[in-house]
Amino acid sequence: MLDTLKFSQRISADQLSRIPDLLESCYEKTNRETGEVNYSGDLRNLKLYTNGDWLNISGSFPKFINGNNLQNLKIGDIRRGFGELADILKIDLSGFSVRRFDVGFTFEMENHPANYLQMVRHYPRANRNSFKDGEETVQFTNSSVTIHLYDKTAEMIAKGDQIPAGFGKNQLRYEWQQKRYPERVFDRPLTVGDFQDSKVWDQLLCRYKKNYLRIGKGVSFAGVKMSELDRKVKAVCCE
């Protein structure tokens, strides 16, 4: 249910000194005027970079855990993933401030995803992205939020990603991407600790479902009914 996440916090000099040795393809950048040294690089699929005494981390959390974001996470997976990352970094991540988060689920459909995407029409106060519109992806964006529905199998094939065993061809993904102002969701700042709290997830999934209901959709296309996806989104949970 959790996908892309961006989070950051100030860390101690001792914690900062360990970061370069943990990164793959670590890059070092020195400010000629101040002498300040910053680092950037990868930890599996996650991007880490420092800015002074700030550590910034971003990337797809399910890819960090499973190597793909086709498989849906449960809250136990999320807690284990944060625990593993904290053990690697030797840093308590619970207080890190969240700068962006994506909530997404992949649904195995009875028919090809394009049939359902043809019925997706509009979203209030958002621009529609027409890239491969109605075939592989439909996307609505505004200043802070993206609502994205797409053919997950087609996306993975285009990227050269391996599809895990046991998954059929008709994988449709719906994501709510809170790209800016995550503090507006609950009228307070959000932390990594919040994303390990089942009560917070109950509220996030309620918002995820409400966002879906706001999408203007058709009823049927070529004999395929949108009610199938409606039922699957309604049934999502964090456990």
LINTA-V827367 format. One record per helix or strand of 3 or more residues. SS is the DSSP state (H for helix, E for strand). FROM is the first residue (numbers start at 0). TO is the last residue. If there is no record, write none. Layout:
BEGIN
[[SS;FROM;TO] [SS;FROM;TO]]
END
This chain:
BEGIN
[[E;1;9] [H;12;21] [E;23;29] [E;36;42] [E;45;50] [E;53;59] [H;60;65] [H;74;88] [E;96;107] [H;112;116] [E;119;121] [E;126;128] [E;136;140] [E;144;150] [H;151;158] [E;170;177] [H;182;185] [H;193;195] [H;197;212] [H;226;233]]
END
